[in-house]
Amino acid sequence: LNGVERPVAFDIKEQDGKIAEIVHSLAKWKRYALDKYGFSVGEGLYTDMNAIRRDEETDNIHSIFVDQWDWEKIITKEDRNIETLKETVRTVYKVLRKTEKYMSIKYDYIQEILPKDIFFITTQELEDVFPDVSSPKEREYYIAKAKGAVCIMQIGDVLENGERHDGRAPDYDDWSLNADIVVYYPVLDIALELSSMGIRVDKDALLSQLEKAGCPERAELPFQKAIIEEKLPYTIGGGIGQSRICMFFLRKAHIGEVQSSLWPEETIAACEEHGIQLL
């Protein structure tokens, strides 16, 4: 995922102890798959993805179990631009709004809170708007609360203040062409990320980002080498958090109310104290 997480691995008895790993992310696999299965420009795939992230720090919105609709689509080199990214964000956001409208009709206790349009801003613009706020997560909170729904773009590169807004692996998203959909969630008074996406790296972006990340040796790995040799298609892709959107649409206070996972004893006790039933 970011090159630092430990995978969950196990041996397979039938295959003479061969070691298998549970994925952290499908970002690289999907690009391989589009090439392997012979997809064409404008076509794509989506998966019902389930993963285990054993190093995840859990809280109300984070679990070691990750479930999301992961998608990837082939585009042309000319499509590798900010307008393609924005149009894709608007498409995903439109579906989120339609779903919220459906939920508000079906359940009396749910009111519509998503604004009609999503607000676009880059990480550098966000820092410029809140120069006295040092924490990127705090900046996300303030902009999400002010706008209701925001698309934060260009995540991964170093900002003018010398820091990164957030960590991004250097070898799948193009840091100048990626985005997170973040909404204000009044139940917890937080900025809640519902979806992440990006136009994937081409040869130039990959080599530049590997250098910036201090890991140019990754250029010799199979996936990275295939991109540098231009053997894989240009793609855009992302993920929509299943438990995250269930939590948001049902106005739940803890992600454990919509998915089954493992939690620390203190979390279980705190939820019981507040009448929160974990699955």
C-alpha positions as CSV (number, residue, x, y, z in Angstrom):
1,L,0.0,0.0,0.0
2,N,2.5,2.6,1.2
3,G,5.5,0.3,1.2
4,V,5.8,0.0,5.0
5,E,2.8,-2.1,6.1
6,R,3.3,-5.8,7.1
7,P,1.1,-8.2,5.1
8,V,-0.9,-11.0,6.7
9,A,0.7,-14.2,5.3
10,F,0.0,-17.9,5.6
11,D,1.2,-21.1,4.2
12,I,-0.9,-23.4,2.0
13,K,-0.6,-27.1,3.0
14,E,-1.8,-28.5,-0.4
15,Q,0.8,-26.4,-2.2
16,D,3.8,-27.7,-0.2
17,G,3.8,-24.8,2.2
18,K,3.7,-22.0,-0.5
19,I,3.2,-18.6,1.2
20,A,0.2,-16.5,0.3
21,E,-0.5,-13.0,1.4
22,I,-3.8,-11.0,1.9
23,V,-3.7,-7.8,-0.2
24,H,-3.5,-4.3,1.3
25,S,-4.6,-2.7,-2.0
26,L,-5.7,-3.7,-5.5
27,A,-4.3,-0.5,-7.2
28,K,-1.5,-2.4,-9.0
29,W,-3.3,-5.6,-9.6
30,K,-6.2,-3.9,-11.4
31,R,-3.9,-2.3,-13.9
32,Y,-2.3,-5.7,-14.6
33,A,-5.8,-7.2,-14.9
34,L,-7.1,-4.7,-17.5
35,D,-4.1,-5.6,-19.7
36,K,-4.3,-9.4,-19.0
37,Y,-8.0,-9.6,-19.8
38,G,-7.8,-7.5,-23.0
39,F,-9.9,-4.5,-21.9
40,S,-10.1,-1.5,-24.3
41,V,-10.0,2.3,-23.9
42,G,-13.1,3.4,-22.0
43,E,-13.7,0.0,-20.5
44,G,-13.0,-1.0,-16.9
45,L,-13.6,-3.3,-14.1
46,Y,-14.7,-3.2,-10.5
47,T,-14.2,-5.6,-7.6
48,D,-15.8,-6.3,-4.3
49,M,-12.5,-6.0,-2.4
50,N,-11.8,-7.3,1.1
51,A,-8.4,-6.8,2.8
52,I,-6.7,-7.0,6.1
53,R,-4.4,-4.2,7.2
54,R,-2.8,-5.5,10.4
55,D,-0.9,-2.3,11.1
56,E,-4.0,0.0,10.9
57,E,-4.6,2.2,13.9
58,T,-8.2,1.6,14.8
59,D,-10.8,4.2,15.9
60,N,-14.4,5.1,15.1
61,I,-13.8,5.1,11.3
62,H,-10.7,2.8,10.9
63,S,-10.7,-1.0,11.2
64,I,-8.1,-3.7,10.4
65,F,-10.8,-5.1,8.0
66,V,-11.1,-3.1,4.8
67,D,-14.0,-3.5,2.4
68,Q,-14.4,-1.4,-0.7
69,W,-15.6,-1.3,-4.3
70,D,-12.3,-1.0,-6.2
71,W,-12.5,0.1,-9.8
72,E,-10.1,0.8,-12.7
73,K,-10.7,2.1,-16.2
74,I,-8.5,2.4,-19.3
75,I,-8.0,5.9,-20.6
76,T,-5.8,7.5,-23.3
77,K,-2.7,9.5,-22.7
78,E,-4.6,12.6,-23.7
79,D,-7.1,11.8,-20.9
80,R,-4.4,12.2,-18.3
81,N,-5.5,15.6,-17.1
82,I,-7.3,17.4,-14.3
83,E,-10.6,17.6,-16.1
84,T,-10.8,13.8,-16.5
85,L,-10.2,13.5,-12.8
86,K,-12.8,16.2,-11.9
87,E,-15.4,14.6,-14.1
88,T,-14.9,11.2,-12.5
89,V,-15.2,12.7,-9.0
90,R,-18.4,14.4,-10.0
91,T,-19.8,11.1,-11.3
92,V,-19.0,9.3,-8.0
93,Y,-20.3,12.2,-5.9
94,K,-23.6,12.2,-7.9
95,V,-24.1,8.5,-6.9
96,L,-23.4,9.3,-3.3
97,R,-26.0,12.1,-3.3
98,K,-28.6,9.9,-5.0
99,T,-28.0,7.2,-2.4
100,E,-28.4,9.7,0.5
101,K,-31.7,10.9,-1.1
102,Y,-33.0,7.3,-1.2
103,M,-32.0,6.8,2.4
104,S,-33.7,10.0,3.5
105,I,-37.0,8.8,1.8
106,K,-36.8,5.3,3.3
107,Y,-35.8,6.3,6.9
108,D,-37.4,9.2,8.8
109,Y,-34.4,9.8,11.0
110,I,-32.1,10.5,8.1
111,Q,-31.9,14.0,6.7
112,E,-30.0,15.0,3.5
113,I,-26.8,16.8,4.4
114,L,-24.7,16.5,1.3
115,P,-24.6,19.7,-0.8
116,K,-25.6,19.7,-4.5
117,D,-22.1,20.3,-5.7
118,I,-18.7,19.1,-4.4
119,F,-16.0,21.7,-3.8
120,F,-12.6,21.2,-5.5
121,I,-9.3,22.3,-3.8
122,T,-5.7,21.2,-4.0
123,T,-3.6,20.4,-1.0
124,Q,-1.5,23.5,-1.6
125,E,-4.6,25.8,-1.9
126,L,-5.9,24.2,1.3
127,E,-2.7,25.2,3.1
128,D,-2.9,28.7,1.6
129,V,-6.4,29.1,2.9
130,F,-5.5,27.9,6.4
131,P,-1.8,29.0,6.9
132,D,-2.0,29.0,10.7
133,V,-3.4,25.4,10.9
134,S,-0.4,23.1,11.0
135,S,-2.2,19.7,10.8
136,P,-3.4,18.6,7.4
137,K,-6.3,16.6,9.0
138,E,-7.4,19.8,10.8
139,R,-7.4,21.7,7.5
140,E,-9.5,18.9,6.0
141,Y,-11.9,19.3,8.9
142,Y,-12.3,23.0,8.5
143,I,-12.9,22.9,4.7
144,A,-15.3,19.9,5.0
145,K,-17.3,21.7,7.7
146,A,-17.4,24.9,5.6
147,K,-18.3,23.2,2.3
148,G,-20.1,20.0,3.3
149,A,-18.3,18.0,0.6
150,V,-14.9,18.6,-0.8
151,C,-12.6,17.0,-3.3
152,I,-9.0,17.4,-2.1
153,M,-6.5,17.0,-5.0
154,Q,-2.8,16.5,-5.5
155,I,-1.9,14.4,-2.5
156,G,1.6,13.0,-1.9
157,D,4.0,15.7,-3.0
158,V,5.8,18.1,-0.7
159,L,3.9,21.4,0.0
160,E,5.5,24.8,0.2
161,N,5.8,24.5,3.9
162,G,8.1,21.5,3.4
163,E,5.6,18.8,4.6
164,R,3.3,16.4,2.8
165,H,-0.4,16.6,3.2
166,D,-0.6,12.8,3.4
167,G,1.4,9.8,2.5
168,R,0.9,8.3,-0.9
169,A,2.9,5.4,-2.5
170,P,5.0,6.8,-5.4
171,D,4.2,4.0,-7.8
172,Y,0.4,4.0,-8.5
173,D,-1.3,7.4,-8.3
174,D,0.2,10.4,-10.1
175,W,0.5,12.9,-7.2
176,S,-0.6,15.8,-9.5
177,L,-3.7,13.9,-10.6
178,N,-5.2,12.2,-7.6
179,A,-8.1,13.1,-5.2
180,D,-10.0,12.2,-2.0
181,I,-13.8,12.8,-1.6
182,V,-14.2,14.1,2.0
183,V,-17.5,15.0,3.6
184,Y,-18.5,16.6,6.9
185,Y,-20.0,14.1,9.2
186,P,-22.0,15.8,12.0
187,V,-22.6,12.6,14.0
188,L,-18.9,12.6,15.0
189,D,-18.1,16.2,14.0
190,I,-15.3,15.0,11.7
191,A,-14.1,15.2,8.1
192,L,-14.9,11.7,6.7
193,E,-13.2,10.3,3.6
194,L,-15.6,8.2,1.5
195,S,-13.6,7.6,-1.7
196,S,-10.1,8.0,-3.0
197,M,-9.1,7.9,-6.7
198,G,-6.4,9.0,-9.1
199,I,-5.0,8.9,-12.6
200,R,-2.2,6.3,-12.4
201,V,1.4,7.1,-13.0
202,D,3.0,7.0,-16.5
203,K,6.7,6.5,-17.1
204,D,7.7,10.2,-16.3
205,A,5.5,10.5,-13.2
206,L,6.7,7.2,-11.8
207,L,10.4,7.9,-12.2
208,S,10.0,11.4,-10.7
209,Q,8.0,10.2,-7.8
210,L,10.3,7.3,-7.0
211,E,13.2,9.8,-6.9
212,K,11.2,12.1,-4.6
213,A,10.3,9.2,-2.3
214,G,13.9,8.1,-2.1
215,C,13.4,4.7,-3.6
216,P,14.6,4.8,-7.2
217,E,15.6,1.1,-6.9
218,R,11.9,0.2,-7.2
219,A,12.2,1.0,-10.9
220,E,13.6,-2.6,-11.3
221,L,10.5,-4.3,-9.8
222,P,8.2,-6.1,-12.3
223,F,5.2,-3.7,-12.0
224,Q,7.3,-0.6,-12.1
225,K,9.4,-1.9,-14.9
226,A,6.3,-2.7,-17.0
227,I,5.1,1.0,-16.6
228,I,8.6,2.3,-17.6
229,E,8.6,0.1,-20.6
230,E,5.1,1.3,-21.4
231,K,3.7,-2.3,-21.4
232,L,0.6,-1.4,-19.3
233,P,-2.4,0.7,-20.3
234,Y,-3.0,4.3,-19.0
235,T,-5.6,4.0,-16.4
236,I,-7.7,5.9,-13.8
237,G,-8.9,4.1,-10.7
238,G,-10.0,4.3,-7.1
239,G,-12.0,2.8,-4.3
240,I,-15.3,3.6,-2.5
241,G,-15.3,2.4,1.1
242,Q,-18.2,0.1,1.7
243,S,-18.3,0.2,5.5
244,R,-17.6,4.0,5.4
245,I,-20.6,4.8,3.2
246,C,-22.8,2.4,5.2
247,M,-21.7,4.2,8.3
248,F,-22.3,7.6,6.8
249,F,-25.7,6.8,5.2
250,L,-27.0,5.1,8.4
251,R,-25.6,7.9,10.6
252,K,-23.7,5.4,12.8
253,A,-21.1,6.5,15.4
254,H,-18.7,3.6,14.9
255,I,-17.6,1.6,11.9
256,G,-18.0,-1.6,14.0
257,E,-21.8,-1.0,13.8
258,V,-21.8,-1.9,10.1
259,Q,-19.0,-4.5,9.8
260,S,-17.5,-7.3,11.9
261,S,-13.9,-6.8,13.0
262,L,-11.6,-7.2,16.0
263,W,-11.4,-4.3,18.5
264,P,-9.3,-3.5,21.6
265,E,-11.0,-4.3,24.9
266,E,-11.2,-0.6,25.8
267,T,-13.0,0.2,22.6
268,I,-15.6,-2.6,23.3
269,A,-16.1,-1.3,26.8
270,A,-16.5,2.4,25.6
271,C,-19.0,1.4,23.0
272,E,-21.0,-0.6,25.5
273,E,-21.0,2.3,27.9
274,H,-22.5,4.6,25.1
275,G,-25.0,2.0,23.9
276,I,-23.2,1.3,20.7
277,Q,-23.6,-2.3,19.5
278,L,-20.5,-3.6,17.7
279,L,-21.1,-6.5,15.2
